Amino acid sequence: MNGLPMSPQVFAILGALIEEKLGIHYGPLDKDLLGDKVATRAVEAGFDSLLDYYYYLRYDPAGPAELDALAEVLVVGETYLFRELDQLEALVRDVLAPRAAASRAGRLRVWSAACATGEEPYSIAMLLADRGLLDRVEIVASDVSMRALATARVGEYGPRALRSQVKVPPCARAFLQKSGERIVVSEEIRRAVDFRRVNLLDGNAIGKLGLFDAIVCRNVLIYFQDATARRVIDALTGALVPSGTLLVGVSESLLRLGTALQCEERGGAFVYRKAG
Ligand SMILES: C[S@@+](CC[C@H](N)C(=O)[O-])C[C@H]1O[C@@H](n2cnc3c(N)ncnc32)[C@H](O)[C@@H]1O
């Protein structure tokens, strides 16, 4: 607690603003958590009232830039290399490899949406490189957090990026070097990923990315309410080529949201496919 109290009324309007702009939902039980996070940023930005801070965010011409700064303290960037590996292996082995074989010319396109600090797109790149497919696939990776993207572009991580309980494929040795405690992603893999800043609620920005053969959007829909998740899934569906594939986190299901995509099993992992 840092001295800026948040009334229920300010919680309601600030929570609604954050949900409108970033998608992240704070329920009544999250009031103290949100209050602490927002107050920390508001004090840093020179405010002594959360109501004034709300008005600034909502109406000041500099509000959008301040909202970006606030986003940095709100987002949860938890991720690690080879997270939910079975899914990523199925993506490469059962979706991308056959597609690459079927279309000899041109490159496939994959988008890691909400990539946090980059471990997810780098994991995909390593699995592709292991199959000799890296130059056949363009990998775009995006997040709303500039701070996370800055770390992603460097491609250097602490030991927590490789969790001991996570299965690591043998190919990792070829692409990850140890530098003391640090894990350094090889240049070949780093160069293969094009990082961009994209807010998943921004349909125009998504439209500008073009179409993808596969989109990986894992462990971010959990922060959204159903209506927001549905809107994001619709935008992602629009960014898939016909018969393109969407992957969501293993604990996230689209079935209850009602999607036009077909749920299919690929090598033990569930994926969602757009009609051909
Ligand atoms: C828990 S991480 C997931 C990272 C990775 N996909 C994984 O599964 O390991 C969630 C990420 O979603 C991002 N995020 C949250 N709201 C977003 C939004 N509206 N647009 C884009 N990214 C967002 C956060 O910045 C964070 O990096």
The ligand as an SDF file (V2000), in Angstrom:
LIG
                    3D

 27 29  0  0  0  0  0  0  0  0999 V2000
    1.4670  -15.0250  -19.4400 C   0  0  0  0  0  0  0  0  0  0  0  0
    2.1890  -14.2050  -20.8210 S   0  0  0  0  0  0  0  0  0  0  0  0
    2.0960  -15.4830  -22.0410 C   0  0  0  0  0  0  0  0  0  0  0  0
    3.3700  -15.6160  -22.8500 C   0  0  0  0  0  0  0  0  0  0  0  0
    3.4150  -16.8010  -23.8220 C   0  0  0  0  0  0  0  0  0  0  0  0
    2.3920  -16.7130  -24.8240 N   0  0  0  0  0  0  0  0  0  0  0  0
    3.3190  -18.1070  -23.0900 C   0  0  0  0  0  0  0  0  0  0  0  0
    2.3020  -18.8040  -23.1850 O   0  0  0  0  0  0  0  0  0  0  0  0
    4.2780  -18.4680  -22.3870 O   0  0  0  0  0  0  0  0  0  0  0  0
    0.8570  -13.0870  -21.2670 C   0  0  0  0  0  0  0  0  0  0  0  0
    1.3040  -11.9530  -22.1810 C   0  0  0  0  0  0  0  0  0  0  0  0
    0.1400  -11.3330  -22.7190 O   0  0  0  0  0  0  0  0  0  0  0  0
    0.4320   -9.9650  -22.9290 C   0  0  0  0  0  0  0  0  0  0  0  0
   -0.8190   -9.2080  -23.0730 N   0  0  0  0  0  0  0  0  0  0  0  0
   -1.7500   -8.9140  -22.1280 C   0  0  0  0  0  0  0  0  0  0  0  0
   -2.7360   -8.1570  -22.6550 N   0  0  0  0  0  0  0  0  0  0  0  0
   -2.4180   -7.9840  -23.9690 C   0  0  0  0  0  0  0  0  0  0  0  0
   -3.0380   -7.3040  -25.0400 C   0  0  0  0  0  0  0  0  0  0  0  0
   -4.1920   -6.6380  -24.8740 N   0  0  0  0  0  0  0  0  0  0  0  0
   -2.4270   -7.3260  -26.2430 N   0  0  0  0  0  0  0  0  0  0  0  0
   -1.2600   -7.9820  -26.4300 C   0  0  0  0  0  0  0  0  0  0  0  0
   -0.6220   -8.6500  -25.4520 N   0  0  0  0  0  0  0  0  0  0  0  0
   -1.1970   -8.6380  -24.2370 C   0  0  0  0  0  0  0  0  0  0  0  0
    1.2390   -9.5920  -21.7050 C   0  0  0  0  0  0  0  0  0  0  0  0
    2.0120   -8.4390  -21.9370 O   0  0  0  0  0  0  0  0  0  0  0  0
    2.0720  -10.8510  -21.4770 C   0  0  0  0  0  0  0  0  0  0  0  0
    3.3500  -10.7070  -22.0330 O   0  0  0  0  0  0  0  0  0  0  0  0
  1  2  1  0
  2  3  1  0
  2 10  1  0
  3  4  1  0
  4  5  1  0
  5  6  1  0
  5  7  1  0
  7  8  2  0
  7  9  1  0
 10 11  1  0
 11 12  1  0
 11 26  1  0
 12 13  1  0
 13 14  1  0
 13 24  1  0
 14 15  1  0
 14 23  1  0
 15 16  2  0
 16 17  1  0
 17 18  1  0
 17 23  2  0
 18 19  1  0
 18 20  2  0
 20 21  1  0
 21 22  2  0
 22 23  1  0
 24 25  1  0
 24 26  1  0
 26 27  1  0
M  CHG  2   2   1   9  -1
M  END
$$$$
